Amino acid sequence: MIPQSIKNKIEIHLRTKISNVVHVGGGCISESVIVGTAEGRKYFLKFNKNVPPDMFSKESNGLIEISKSKAIRVPKVELTGEDFILIEFIDGKEKGKNFFAEFGYAFAKMHKYTSNEYGFFEDNYIGSTFQKNITNEIGKTNWTHFYYNNRLLYQFQLAEKNGYVDQSFRAAFKKLEDKLENILQTSTEEPSLLHGDLWSGNFITDENGRACLIDPAVYYGHREADLAMTKLFGGFTKEFYLSYDETFPLNGGYEYRENIYKLYHVLNHLNLFGKSYYQQALSLIKFYL
């Protein structure tokens, strides 16, 4: 099941032989397996020969960045290559009694880990889409500039290239550009460490019944962007948000700004999955018009 070239690299790194492999479902981009060694150790392996050669290394860097916050668990990275990533296998148990309250607290704590600039030291990926984190001098300190150019405009131009933008959509997007400064004018916090793509499929439960983050699209930005993504597809309870707000209270008006942050992800889904997301994207834009 594992390409021989990957198996060889793993066995050299671990200094042991892989004794068994168990296929894991759920991945929409790469193959996922649990590999076991003769000594009984287990690791989680994702591999795909058809992804950009830096995708797995950038996933690794995202996990490492989150681990620096010492706020919430991520799997330890063991080894990466151009076509695979080998990480700690976490044998999750059922969610603990206070799972979402503890998750909200830890997520807020992660957002308190900040930078003095927006973006990240490298571009990376959100799903299989390129995510532009490198910005100009204005974007490093101006959230509206960063969010428009590196998030909304990039996805819009990709949608144009993919043939998903008509005149009505283009006109609405132009009007949104003119309003963005007013929409985001209260977003003046320090850049927070963001997971970047947190939905219910991108966290797991660890051996102690606590949340563990996986599959990040890390950058430093406004924390409301992370929270908006959690509301796009559901899966998070009110205890999560109450605990978060008690730990790191949100600024007034965040409900109004929620849709502008959802828009980035819906545009990404438009580019990934096609026109079924067109109306949702247009509706999010028109909310502000």
N, C-alpha and C positions, 0 to 999 in steps of 0.2 A: 504493500500500500504506500510505503514511503519511497520516493526516488532514491536510488542507491547512493547518489552523490551527497544527498542530504544526510542519509543514514551514516555514511562514512564520517562526515564532519562532526556529527553529534557524538558518535562513539569515540572519536579522537579527543573531543573536548571533555567528555565525561570519563574517559579512560575506562570504559567498560562496554559491554555489548548490550544492544537492545534485545530484550528477550520476548517482549510481546507488544502488540499494538491494538488499540481499541478505537474504532471509528466513533466520532462524536458528531451529532447532527446540529443544525442550527445556524451554521455560517452561510452567508449569502455571497461571499466573495471567494474565500479560500477553503481548502480541505482542512479539517481539524481532527486530530487524533490524540489519544493519550498513549504515551510511550512508557513502557516499564523496563527497568534494567534487571539484570540477574540478581542484584542485591536487594531488590524490592522497592527501589525508588521510582517515583512517577513524575512525569513532566507533561506539559501541554504543548503540542506542536501544531502550528498553522503553516501551511505551505501552498505555494501557487507560483508556477513558472511564468504566468502571463500577466504579472503586475509590474509596475515600474520598479527598477532595481533598488530604489531607495525607500520603498514603502515600508518594509518591515523594520528597517533601521530607524525610521522616523516614528513608527509606533513605539519602538523601544525607548527612544528619547522622551516621548510623551509620558510613558509609564514612569521613567526615572524622574522626570520633573515633578510629577504628582507625589512621588515618594518623598521628595525633598521637603514637602510641606509638613510631613509627619502628622497629617490630619486624618487620613483615610487610607485604607489598605489598597494596594495594587499588587498584582503578581510580580514576583521578582523575575527580572530578565536573566536568562541563562546564556543564550547564544542567538545571534542573528546572522542571516546571510541575505543574498539578493532575492532568494526565493523562499525564505522561511524565517520564522521566529520561534524559539524554544523558551518557554517560560515556566515558572513554578506551577505545578498542578495543585489546585485548591479544591479539596473534596468537600463541597458545600453541604451544610445541613439545613434544616428548616429555619425559616426566619425566626429570630428571637421575639419575645413578647413585646419589646419596645423597639422593634427593628426600625420603623420609619422615623420615630422620634430621634433615635440615636443617629440614623443616617442623616437627617436634617441638620443635626448639631455638627456632625463631622464635615458635611459638605460646606456649611457656613465657615467652619474653621479653615477649610482648604481655601476658601475665597479670601480669607484674611492674609493669606500668603501672597504678597504683592511684588510688583516690579515698578520701576520708574518710567517704563515705556510700554506702549501697546504693541502687540504682535509677539513675535518669538524670534529666536536666533536663526531659525530656518523655516522655510515653507514646509508644509506637510500635506496630509490628506484627510478628508472627511468622507468616510466610506471609501469609495474608489475615486472620488473627485479631488483634484488638486486644490489645496487650500493655501491662499496667498497670505503669508504672515510678515514677510519682509516689506517694510513700508519706507516712505520718505521721511525727512526730518519733521514735517508738519504732522504726519500720521502718527509718529512716535508719541506725541504729547496731546494730540487732538482726537478724541474718540469719534466725533462725528465724521471727521475726515477719514479716519482709519476704517470705520464701519461702512461708510458709503463706498469707498474705493476698493478696499480689500475683501469686502463681503458682498454687498448688494450689487454693485456695478460689475464685479467680476462674474457673478452668477448670471446677471442679466445679459452680458455680452456672450457668455457661453450659450445661453438659451437662444439668442439671436443666431448664433452659429449653427445651432442644432435645428433651427427652423420652427421654434415654438413661440416666437414673438410676432404678433400682428400689429397693425397700426394702432388699434385701441389700447393694447398693452403698452406699446411704446409711449404713447401720449400720456397714459396714466403714470408710468414710471418717471417720465420727465417732470410731471407735476409733483411727484413725491420727492424728487431731488430738491426742488425748490423749498419744500417744507421741512426737510430733515433737520436742519439746524434748530428750528423751533420745537420739533418733536423730542429731540435729544438734549435740549439745552440744560437740563438739570443733571445730566449724567457727568458729574465732575469728580467722581471718586478716583482713588488710585487704581491702576490696572491690577485686577485680580487674576490669580491663576485659575483658568477655566479648563474643565474637561473637554468642552467644545462640542460634544455630541451625545449628551446624556439623555437617553430614553430607557425604557424598561429592559431593553435587550442588552444594554451596555453596563449593567451591574449584575453581580452574582452574590451569593451568600457564602460566607466562609465557614470554617469548622466550628466557629463560636456563634453562628447565627447572625453575624454582622455583615454589613454591606462592603463589597469590594468592587472597585471600578476597573473596567476593562475597555479595550478598543477606543482609546482617547483620540481627540483631534485638538491637542493642546495649543493654547496661546494665552496671552495676557490681554484681558479686555474687561468690559463691564459685566459684573456678575449677573445682572438681570438677563443677559443673553443666555447664560447657562440655565437659569430657572425657567425661562420661556420655553426652551426645548423640552424640559420635563413635562410641560403641560400640553405639548402638541399632540401626543399620542396617548396620554394618560399613563396609569400604572403607579402613580405616587399618591399617597393618602394625605388627608388634611393634617395629620400629625407631623408629616415631613415638613410641610410649609410653616406650621406653627412653631416647631422647634427651630427651624432655620431663622425665622424672624425674631424669635426671642434671643438667639445667639448673635445675630448680625442684622439688626433691623433695616428694612428696606426704606428707601426714600419715597416720599409721597409721589403719587402719579405713576407708580410702576405698572399698574394695571393698564394704563393707557399706552404705555410703551411696549407692552408684551407682544402685540401683533407685529411691530417692526422687527423684533428679534425672531419671531416665528417665520417671517418672510424669507430670511436667509435659508432656512432649512427646507421650506416648501419650494423655493427656487431650485435648491439642490436636488430635491426629489423630482421636480419637473425635468431637470437635465438627466437624471439617472433613469427615470421610469416613464417619462413621456407625458403626453397631453392630458392625462387624467388629473394632473395637478395644476393645470392651467387656470381653471376657475378659482381654485382656492388661493392661488398666488395673486390673481387679479383682485379678489375680494379683500385680501389683506392690504393691498395697496389702496384700494378705494375706501377702506376704513378711515384713512387719514385725509381723504379728499372731500 
